[in-house]
């Protein structure tokens, strides 16, 4: 079953659902509530641990001392 996040308070076949709750509902009921702007499909974030990329850059050469006080 698909997971849905409640974005407005709503009463479903499971009972009252608070804002921010993530629930599973039958598809036909979920479609009606999504259409009414009360539910949205819950985002399933998959995080992969990776080491940060190392950038090898050429060193910046600073300018030497100015001549003649300029």
N, CA, C and O atoms as a CHARMM CRD file, in Angstrom:
* protein
*
  280
    1    1 UNK  N      0.83900  -1.18600   0.00000 PROA 1      0.00000
    2    1 UNK  CA     0.00000   0.00000   0.00000 PROA 1      0.00000
    3    1 UNK  C      0.88300   1.24800   0.00000 PROA 1      0.00000
    4    1 UNK  O      1.96300   1.27100   0.59000 PROA 1      0.00000
    5    2 UNK  N      0.40100   2.25700  -0.66300 PROA 2      0.00000
    6    2 UNK  CA     1.09700   3.54200  -0.74700 PROA 2      0.00000
    7    2 UNK  C      0.93500   4.30800   0.56300 PROA 2      0.00000
    8    2 UNK  O     -0.09300   4.20000   1.23200 PROA 2      0.00000
    9    3 UNK  N      1.93700   5.06700   0.91400 PROA 3      0.00000
   10    3 UNK  CA     1.88400   5.89200   2.12100 PROA 3      0.00000
   11    3 UNK  C      1.51400   7.31000   1.71600 PROA 3      0.00000
   12    3 UNK  O      1.96700   7.81500   0.68900 PROA 3      0.00000
   13    4 UNK  N      0.68000   7.94900   2.54200 PROA 4      0.00000
   14    4 UNK  CA     0.20900   9.30100   2.27800 PROA 4      0.00000
   15    4 UNK  C      0.44200  10.17000   3.50200 PROA 4      0.00000
   16    4 UNK  O      0.37100   9.69800   4.63700 PROA 4      0.00000
   17    5 UNK  N      0.72400  11.45400   3.25600 PROA 5      0.00000
   18    5 UNK  CA     0.92500  12.40400   4.34700 PROA 5      0.00000
   19    5 UNK  C     -0.27400  13.34400   4.39600 PROA 5      0.00000
   20    5 UNK  O     -0.71500  13.85700   3.36700 PROA 5      0.00000
   21    6 UNK  N     -0.79300  13.56400   5.59300 PROA 6      0.00000
   22    6 UNK  CA    -1.95000  14.43300   5.78200 PROA 6      0.00000
   23    6 UNK  C     -1.47400  15.88300   5.80000 PROA 6      0.00000
   24    6 UNK  O     -0.61400  16.24200   6.60400 PROA 6      0.00000
   25    7 UNK  N     -2.03100  16.72600   4.91300 PROA 7      0.00000
   26    7 UNK  CA    -1.64200  18.13200   4.88400 PROA 7      0.00000
   27    7 UNK  C     -2.73800  19.03900   5.42900 PROA 7      0.00000
   28    7 UNK  O     -2.50000  20.22600   5.64900 PROA 7      0.00000
   29    8 UNK  N     -3.92700  18.50200   5.64700 PROA 8      0.00000
   30    8 UNK  CA    -5.01900  19.19500   6.33200 PROA 8      0.00000
   31    8 UNK  C     -5.75100  18.15300   7.15100 PROA 8      0.00000
   32    8 UNK  O     -5.87300  17.00300   6.72800 PROA 8      0.00000
   33    9 UNK  N     -6.23800  18.54000   8.31500 PROA 9      0.00000
   34    9 UNK  CA    -6.95700  17.59100   9.15700 PROA 9      0.00000
   35    9 UNK  C     -8.11800  16.95200   8.41100 PROA 9      0.00000
   36    9 UNK  O     -8.84300  17.63200   7.68500 PROA 9      0.00000
   37   10 UNK  N     -8.29400  15.65200   8.58700 PROA 10     0.00000
   38   10 UNK  CA    -9.30800  14.92600   7.83300 PROA 10     0.00000
   39   10 UNK  C     -9.76400  13.71300   8.64100 PROA 10     0.00000
   40   10 UNK  O     -9.02400  13.18800   9.47300 PROA 10     0.00000
   41   11 UNK  N    -10.99600  13.28100   8.37800 PROA 11     0.00000
   42   11 UNK  CA   -11.50300  12.04800   8.97400 PROA 11     0.00000
   43   11 UNK  C    -11.58200  11.01100   7.86500 PROA 11     0.00000
   44   11 UNK  O    -12.23700  11.22900   6.84500 PROA 11     0.00000
   45   12 UNK  N    -10.91200   9.88000   8.06800 PROA 12     0.00000
   46   12 UNK  CA   -10.89300   8.81000   7.07900 PROA 12     0.00000
   47   12 UNK  C    -11.58100   7.58000   7.65400 PROA 12     0.00000
   48   12 UNK  O    -12.16000   7.61700   8.74000 PROA 12     0.00000
   49   13 UNK  N    -11.50200   6.50400   6.90600 PROA 13     0.00000
   50   13 UNK  CA   -12.06900   5.25300   7.39500 PROA 13     0.00000
   51   13 UNK  C    -11.29500   4.74400   8.61300 PROA 13     0.00000
   52   13 UNK  O    -11.79900   3.90700   9.36200 PROA 13     0.00000
   53   14 UNK  N    -10.07100   5.24500   8.81500 PROA 14     0.00000
   54   14 UNK  CA    -9.26400   4.87300   9.97900 PROA 14     0.00000
   55   14 UNK  C     -9.55900   5.75400  11.19100 PROA 14     0.00000
   56   14 UNK  O     -9.09600   5.47900  12.29800 PROA 14     0.00000
   57   15 UNK  N    -10.33500   6.81800  10.96900 PROA 15     0.00000
   58   15 UNK  CA   -10.63200   7.76400  12.04000 PROA 15     0.00000
   59   15 UNK  C    -10.00200   9.11400  11.73300 PROA 15     0.00000
   60   15 UNK  O     -9.51700   9.33600  10.62300 PROA 15     0.00000
   61   16 UNK  N    -10.00500  10.02500  12.72000 PROA 16     0.00000
   62   16 UNK  CA    -9.42300  11.35000  12.47300 PROA 16     0.00000
   63   16 UNK  C     -7.90500  11.26600  12.32200 PROA 16     0.00000
   64   16 UNK  O     -7.22700  10.53400  13.04400 PROA 16     0.00000
   65   17 UNK  N     -7.39300  12.03800  11.36200 PROA 17     0.00000
   66   17 UNK  CA    -5.96200  12.06300  11.07000 PROA 17     0.00000
   67   17 UNK  C     -5.48400  13.50100  11.24900 PROA 17     0.00000
   68   17 UNK  O     -6.08900  14.43500  10.72200 PROA 17     0.00000
   69   18 UNK  N     -4.39100  13.67000  11.99900 PROA 18     0.00000
   70   18 UNK  CA    -3.83900  15.00000  12.24400 PROA 18     0.00000
   71   18 UNK  C     -2.86700  15.39000  11.14200 PROA 18     0.00000
   72   18 UNK  O     -2.34600  14.53400  10.42600 PROA 18     0.00000
   73   19 UNK  N     -2.62900  16.68500  11.01400 PROA 19     0.00000
   74   19 UNK  CA    -1.69300  17.20800  10.01700 PROA 19     0.00000
   75   19 UNK  C     -0.29300  16.65300  10.29600 PROA 19     0.00000
   76   19 UNK  O      0.17800  16.65700  11.43300 PROA 19     0.00000
   77   20 UNK  N      0.35200  16.18200   9.24100 PROA 20     0.00000
   78   20 UNK  CA     1.70200  15.65000   9.35500 PROA 20     0.00000
   79   20 UNK  C      1.77200  14.14700   9.55300 PROA 20     0.00000
   80   20 UNK  O      2.84600  13.56100   9.42100 PROA 20     0.00000
   81   21 UNK  N      0.63700  13.50100   9.87000 PROA 21     0.00000
   82   21 UNK  CA     0.63700  12.04900  10.04600 PROA 21     0.00000
   83   21 UNK  C      0.82700  11.36000   8.69600 PROA 21     0.00000
   84   21 UNK  O      0.35000  11.84100   7.66800 PROA 21     0.00000
   85   22 UNK  N      1.52400  10.23900   8.71500 PROA 22     0.00000
   86   22 UNK  CA     1.71400   9.43000   7.51300 PROA 22     0.00000
   87   22 UNK  C      0.93100   8.14100   7.70200 PROA 22     0.00000
   88   22 UNK  O      1.11500   7.42200   8.68400 PROA 22     0.00000
   89   23 UNK  N      0.04900   7.86000   6.74000 PROA 23     0.00000
   90   23 UNK  CA    -0.87600   6.73400   6.86100 PROA 23     0.00000
   91   23 UNK  C     -0.91000   5.93900   5.55900 PROA 23     0.00000
   92   23 UNK  O     -0.43400   6.39500   4.52000 PROA 23     0.00000
   93   24 UNK  N     -1.48100   4.74700   5.64100 PROA 24     0.00000
   94   24 UNK  CA    -1.75200   3.92400   4.46500 PROA 24     0.00000
   95   24 UNK  C     -3.26100   3.82500   4.32100 PROA 24     0.00000
   96   24 UNK  O     -3.96600   3.52300   5.28400 PROA 24     0.00000
   97   25 UNK  N     -3.75100   4.07600   3.12600 PROA 25     0.00000
   98   25 UNK  CA    -5.18900   4.02500   2.85800 PROA 25     0.00000
   99   25 UNK  C     -5.45700   3.23400   1.58500 PROA 25     0.00000
  100   25 UNK  O     -4.56200   3.06600   0.75800 PROA 25     0.00000
  101   26 UNK  N     -6.69100   2.74400   1.42400 PROA 26     0.00000
  102   26 UNK  CA    -7.07000   2.14100   0.14600 PROA 26     0.00000
  103   26 UNK  C     -6.98100   3.18800  -0.96900 PROA 26     0.00000
  104   26 UNK  O     -7.21500   4.37200  -0.73000 PROA 26     0.00000
  105   27 UNK  N     -6.65100   2.75900  -2.16300 PROA 27     0.00000
  106   27 UNK  CA    -6.40600   3.67700  -3.27800 PROA 27     0.00000
  107   27 UNK  C     -7.60600   4.56600  -3.59000 PROA 27     0.00000
  108   27 UNK  O     -7.43100   5.76000  -3.83300 PROA 27     0.00000
  109   28 UNK  N     -8.81800   4.01900  -3.58900 PROA 28     0.00000
  110   28 UNK  CA    -9.98900   4.82200  -3.95300 PROA 28     0.00000
  111   28 UNK  C    -10.24500   5.94300  -2.94300 PROA 28     0.00000
  112   28 UNK  O    -10.60600   7.05200  -3.33600 PROA 28     0.00000
  113   29 UNK  N    -10.06600   5.67300  -1.67300 PROA 29     0.00000
  114   29 UNK  CA   -10.25600   6.70000  -0.65200 PROA 29     0.00000
  115   29 UNK  C     -9.14700   7.74900  -0.74000 PROA 29     0.00000
  116   29 UNK  O     -9.40400   8.94500  -0.60100 PROA 29     0.00000
  117   30 UNK  N     -7.92100   7.29800  -0.97000 PROA 30     0.00000
  118   30 UNK  CA    -6.78600   8.21900  -1.06000 PROA 30     0.00000
  119   30 UNK  C     -6.93700   9.16400  -2.24600 PROA 30     0.00000
  120   30 UNK  O     -6.62600  10.34900  -2.13200 PROA 30     0.00000
  121   31 UNK  N     -7.40400   8.66400  -3.36600 PROA 31     0.00000
  122   31 UNK  CA    -7.57600   9.50900  -4.55300 PROA 31     0.00000
  123   31 UNK  C     -8.56000  10.63300  -4.27100 PROA 31     0.00000
  124   31 UNK  O     -8.32600  11.77500  -4.66700 PROA 31     0.00000
  125   32 UNK  N     -9.65400  10.32400  -3.59500 PROA 32     0.00000
  126   32 UNK  CA   -10.62800  11.36200  -3.25400 PROA 32     0.00000
  127   32 UNK  C    -10.02400  12.41700  -2.33200 PROA 32     0.00000
  128   32 UNK  O    -10.25100  13.61100  -2.52900 PROA 32     0.00000
  129   33 UNK  N     -9.26400  11.99600  -1.34000 PROA 33     0.00000
  130   33 UNK  CA    -8.68900  12.93800  -0.38300 PROA 33     0.00000
  131   33 UNK  C     -7.55200  13.74800  -1.00000 PROA 33     0.00000
  132   33 UNK  O     -7.35400  14.90600  -0.63100 PROA 33     0.00000
  133   34 UNK  N     -6.80400  13.16100  -1.92900 PROA 34     0.00000
  134   34 UNK  CA    -5.76700  13.91200  -2.63800 PROA 34     0.00000
  135   34 UNK  C     -6.42100  14.98100  -3.50500 PROA 34     0.00000
  136   34 UNK  O     -5.94400  16.11400  -3.57300 PROA 34     0.00000
  137   35 UNK  N     -7.50900  14.61600  -4.16100 PROA 35     0.00000
  138   35 UNK  CA    -8.24500  15.56800  -4.99600 PROA 35     0.00000
  139   35 UNK  C     -8.80800  16.73100  -4.20200 PROA 35     0.00000
  140   35 UNK  O     -8.93200  17.83900  -4.72500 PROA 35     0.00000
  141   36 UNK  N     -9.14800  16.49300  -2.95100 PROA 36     0.00000
  142   36 UNK  CA    -9.67800  17.55400  -2.09100 PROA 36     0.00000
  143   36 UNK  C     -8.57000  18.36600  -1.42400 PROA 36     0.00000
  144   36 UNK  O     -8.85300  19.31500  -0.69300 PROA 36     0.00000
  145   37 UNK  N     -7.31200  18.00400  -1.67000 PROA 37     0.00000
  146   37 UNK  CA    -6.19500  18.73800  -1.10100 PROA 37     0.00000
  147   37 UNK  C     -5.94800  18.42700   0.36300 PROA 37     0.00000
  148   37 UNK  O     -5.41100  19.26400   1.08900 PROA 37     0.00000
  149   38 UNK  N     -6.32900  17.23800   0.81000 PROA 38     0.00000
  150   38 UNK  CA    -6.14900  16.86800   2.20300 PROA 38     0.00000
  151   38 UNK  C     -4.98900  15.89700   2.41000 PROA 38     0.00000
  152   38 UNK  O     -4.47500  15.77500   3.52200 PROA 38     0.00000
  153   39 UNK  N     -4.58400  15.21900   1.37100 PROA 39     0.00000
  154   39 UNK  CA    -3.46700  14.27500   1.44700 PROA 39     0.00000
  155   39 UNK  C     -2.50400  14.53700   0.30900 PROA 39     0.00000
  156   39 UNK  O     -2.86600  15.12700  -0.71000 PROA 39     0.00000
  157   40 UNK  N     -1.26900  14.09200   0.49500 PROA 40     0.00000
  158   40 UNK  CA    -0.31200  14.04500  -0.59900 PROA 40     0.00000
  159   40 UNK  C      0.49800  12.76700  -0.42700 PROA 40     0.00000
  160   40 UNK  O      0.56900  12.20300   0.66500 PROA 40     0.00000
  161   41 UNK  N      1.09800  12.32600  -1.50500 PROA 41     0.00000
  162   41 UNK  CA     1.90800  11.11100  -1.43900 PROA 41     0.00000
  163   41 UNK  C      3.14500  11.41800  -0.60400 PROA 41     0.00000
  164   41 UNK  O      3.84500  12.40300  -0.84000 PROA 41     0.00000
  165   42 UNK  N      3.39800  10.56300   0.36500 PROA 42     0.00000
  166   42 UNK  CA     4.54700  10.76500   1.26100 PROA 42     0.00000
  167   42 UNK  C      5.82900  10.52800   0.48000 PROA 42     0.00000
  168   42 UNK  O      5.95500   9.54500  -0.24900 PROA 42     0.00000
  169   43 UNK  N      6.77200  11.43700   0.64300 PROA 43     0.00000
  170   43 UNK  CA     8.05300  11.30600  -0.03100 PROA 43     0.00000
  171   43 UNK  C      8.91900  10.33400   0.74200 PROA 43     0.00000
  172   43 UNK  O      9.11900  10.47700   1.94800 PROA 43     0.00000
  173   44 UNK  N      9.41500   9.37200   0.05000 PROA 44     0.00000
  174   44 UNK  CA    10.29800   8.40300   0.67600 PROA 44     0.00000
  175   44 UNK  C     11.72600   8.79200   0.31500 PROA 44     0.00000
  176   44 UNK  O     12.18500   8.55600  -0.80300 PROA 44     0.00000
  177   45 UNK  N     12.41100   9.38200   1.26400 PROA 45     0.00000
  178   45 UNK  CA    13.75700   9.86800   1.03000 PROA 45     0.00000
  179   45 UNK  C     14.74500   8.73700   1.27700 PROA 45     0.00000
  180   45 UNK  O     14.75900   8.12200   2.34300 PROA 45     0.00000
  181   46 UNK  N     15.55400   8.48000   0.28500 PROA 46     0.00000
  182   46 UNK  CA    16.58500   7.46700   0.41500 PROA 46     0.00000
  183   46 UNK  C     17.91400   8.20100   0.44500 PROA 46     0.00000
  184   46 UNK  O     18.28700   8.87700  -0.51300 PROA 46     0.00000
  185   47 UNK  N     18.61900   8.05900   1.55100 PROA 47     0.00000
  186   47 UNK  CA    19.89100   8.74700   1.69200 PROA 47     0.00000
  187   47 UNK  C     21.02200   7.73800   1.55900 PROA 47     0.00000
  188   47 UNK  O     20.98500   6.65400   2.14100 PROA 47     0.00000
  189   48 UNK  N     22.00700   8.11100   0.79600 PROA 48     0.00000
  190   48 UNK  CA    23.17400   7.25800   0.59200 PROA 48     0.00000
  191   48 UNK  C     24.37300   7.99400   1.17100 PROA 48     0.00000
  192   48 UNK  O     24.65300   9.13500   0.80300 PROA 48     0.00000
  193   49 UNK  N     25.07000   7.33500   2.07200 PROA 49     0.00000
  194   49 UNK  CA    26.24000   7.95600   2.68400 PROA 49     0.00000
  195   49 UNK  C     27.40400   7.89600   1.70800 PROA 49     0.00000
  196   49 UNK  O     27.84300   6.81900   1.30200 PROA 49     0.00000
  197   50 UNK  N     27.89100   9.06500   1.34400 PROA 50     0.00000
  198   50 UNK  CA    29.02500   9.14400   0.43500 PROA 50     0.00000
  199   50 UNK  C     30.03300  10.12400   1.00700 PROA 50     0.00000
  200   50 UNK  O     29.67200  11.08500   1.68600 PROA 50     0.00000
  201   51 UNK  N     31.27800   9.87200   0.72600 PROA 51     0.00000
  202   51 UNK  CA    32.31600  10.80800   1.13700 PROA 51     0.00000
  203   51 UNK  C     32.23500  12.04900   0.25700 PROA 51     0.00000
  204   51 UNK  O     31.90100  11.94500  -0.92300 PROA 51     0.00000
  205   52 UNK  N     32.53700  13.22300   0.81100 PROA 52     0.00000
  206   52 UNK  CA    32.50000  14.43000  -0.02200 PROA 52     0.00000
  207   52 UNK  C     33.56200  14.37100  -1.10100 PROA 52     0.00000
  208   52 UNK  O     34.64100  13.81500  -0.89200 PROA 52     0.00000
  209   53 UNK  N     33.25900  14.94000  -2.24700 PROA 53     0.00000
  210   53 UNK  CA    34.20100  14.94300  -3.35500 PROA 53     0.00000
  211   53 UNK  C     35.31800  15.93100  -3.06200 PROA 53     0.00000
  212   53 UNK  O     35.07100  17.02300  -2.55000 PROA 53     0.00000
  213   54 UNK  N     36.52300  15.55300  -3.38100 PROA 54     0.00000
  214   54 UNK  CA    37.68200  16.40800  -3.16900 PROA 54     0.00000
  215   54 UNK  C     38.03500  17.05200  -4.50000 PROA 54     0.00000
  216   54 UNK  O     38.25800  16.36900  -5.50000 PROA 54     0.00000
  217   55 UNK  N     38.08000  18.37800  -4.49200 PROA 55     0.00000
  218   55 UNK  CA    38.44500  19.10000  -5.70000 PROA 55     0.00000
  219   55 UNK  C     39.91200  19.47600  -5.61600 PROA 55     0.00000
  220   55 UNK  O     40.35600  20.08100  -4.64000 PROA 55     0.00000
  221   56 UNK  N     40.65300  19.11800  -6.63800 PROA 56     0.00000
  222   56 UNK  CA    42.06300  19.48300  -6.69200 PROA 56     0.00000
  223   56 UNK  C     42.18200  20.68700  -7.61700 PROA 56     0.00000
  224   56 UNK  O     41.97300  20.59200  -8.82700 PROA 56     0.00000
  225   57 UNK  N     42.52200  21.81000  -7.02000 PROA 57     0.00000
  226   57 UNK  CA    42.64700  23.02700  -7.80300 PROA 57     0.00000
  227   57 UNK  C     44.09400  23.49700  -7.79000 PROA 57     0.00000
  228   57 UNK  O     44.86100  23.19100  -6.87800 PROA 57     0.00000
  229   58 UNK  N     44.43700  24.23400  -8.80700 PROA 58     0.00000
  230   58 UNK  CA    45.77100  24.83400  -8.84500 PROA 58     0.00000
  231   58 UNK  C     45.84900  25.90800  -7.77900 PROA 58     0.00000
  232   58 UNK  O     44.88200  26.64000  -7.56900 PROA 58     0.00000
  233   59 UNK  N     46.98200  26.01700  -7.10100 PROA 59     0.00000
  234   59 UNK  CA    47.10200  27.05600  -6.08600 PROA 59     0.00000
  235   59 UNK  C     47.08800  28.44000  -6.73900 PROA 59     0.00000
  236   59 UNK  O     47.57400  28.62000  -7.85600 PROA 59     0.00000
  237   60 UNK  N     46.52800  29.39400  -6.03100 PROA 60     0.00000
  238   60 UNK  CA    46.46000  30.76100  -6.52700 PROA 60     0.00000
  239   60 UNK  C     47.76100  31.45000  -6.15100 PROA 60     0.00000
  240   60 UNK  O     48.15300  31.46000  -4.98400 PROA 60     0.00000
  241   61 UNK  N     48.42600  32.02500  -7.14200 PROA 61     0.00000
  242   61 UNK  CA    49.69900  32.70000  -6.89600 PROA 61     0.00000
  243   61 UNK  C     49.40400  34.15200  -6.53500 PROA 61     0.00000
  244   61 UNK  O     48.79000  34.88700  -7.30800 PROA 61     0.00000
  245   62 UNK  N     49.84900  34.54700  -5.36000 PROA 62     0.00000
  246   62 UNK  CA    49.62100  35.92900  -4.96000 PROA 62     0.00000
  247   62 UNK  C     50.66200  36.81300  -5.62000 PROA 62     0.00000
  248   62 UNK  O     51.76200  36.36300  -5.94200 PROA 62     0.00000
  249   63 UNK  N     50.30900  38.06000  -5.81800 PROA 63     0.00000
  250   63 UNK  CA    51.22100  39.00700  -6.44300 PROA 63     0.00000
  251   63 UNK  C     52.27100  39.43400  -5.43000 PROA 63     0.00000
  252   63 UNK  O     52.00000  39.54500  -4.23400 PROA 63     0.00000
  253   64 UNK  N     53.43400  39.66400  -5.91700 PROA 64     0.00000
  254   64 UNK  CA    54.53600  40.09100  -5.06700 PROA 64     0.00000
  255   64 UNK  C     54.35900  41.53600  -4.60300 PROA 64     0.00000
  256   64 UNK  O     53.33600  42.15700  -4.89200 PROA 64     0.00000
  257   65 UNK  N     55.34300  42.07400  -3.89000 PROA 65     0.00000
  258   65 UNK  CA    55.24100  43.45500  -3.41400 PROA 65     0.00000
  259   65 UNK  C     55.23200  44.43600  -4.58200 PROA 65     0.00000
  260   65 UNK  O     55.85000  44.19200  -5.61800 PROA 65     0.00000
  261   66 UNK  N     54.53100  45.53400  -4.40200 PROA 66     0.00000
  262   66 UNK  CA    54.42600  46.54300  -5.44400 PROA 66     0.00000
  263   66 UNK  C     55.74600  47.31200  -5.58500 PROA 66     0.00000
  264   66 UNK  O     56.46700  47.50200  -4.60500 PROA 66     0.00000
  265   67 UNK  N     56.04800  47.73900  -6.77400 PROA 67     0.00000
  266   67 UNK  CA    57.27700  48.48500  -7.02000 PROA 67     0.00000
  267   67 UNK  C     56.99800  49.99000  -6.92300 PROA 67     0.00000
  268   67 UNK  O     55.91500  50.46400  -7.26600 PROA 67     0.00000
  269   68 UNK  N     57.95300  50.68200  -6.47300 PROA 68     0.00000
  270   68 UNK  CA    57.90000  52.14400  -6.42700 PROA 68     0.00000
  271   68 UNK  C     56.71100  52.65200  -5.60700 PROA 68     0.00000
  272   68 UNK  O     56.21400  53.74700  -5.87000 PROA 68     0.00000
  273   69 UNK  N     56.25300  51.89100  -4.63600 PROA 69     0.00000
  274   69 UNK  CA    55.18100  52.33900  -3.74300 PROA 69     0.00000
  275   69 UNK  C     53.81900  52.40300  -4.39800 PROA 69     0.00000
  276   69 UNK  O     52.90900  53.01300  -3.83700 PROA 69     0.00000
  277   70 UNK  N     53.64500  51.81800  -5.52500 PROA 70     0.00000
  278   70 UNK  CA    52.33800  51.84400  -6.18800 PROA 70     0.00000
  279   70 UNK  C     51.54100  50.63500  -5.86500 PROA 70     0.00000
  280   70 UNK  O     50.41400  50.49400  -6.34000 PROA 70     0.00000
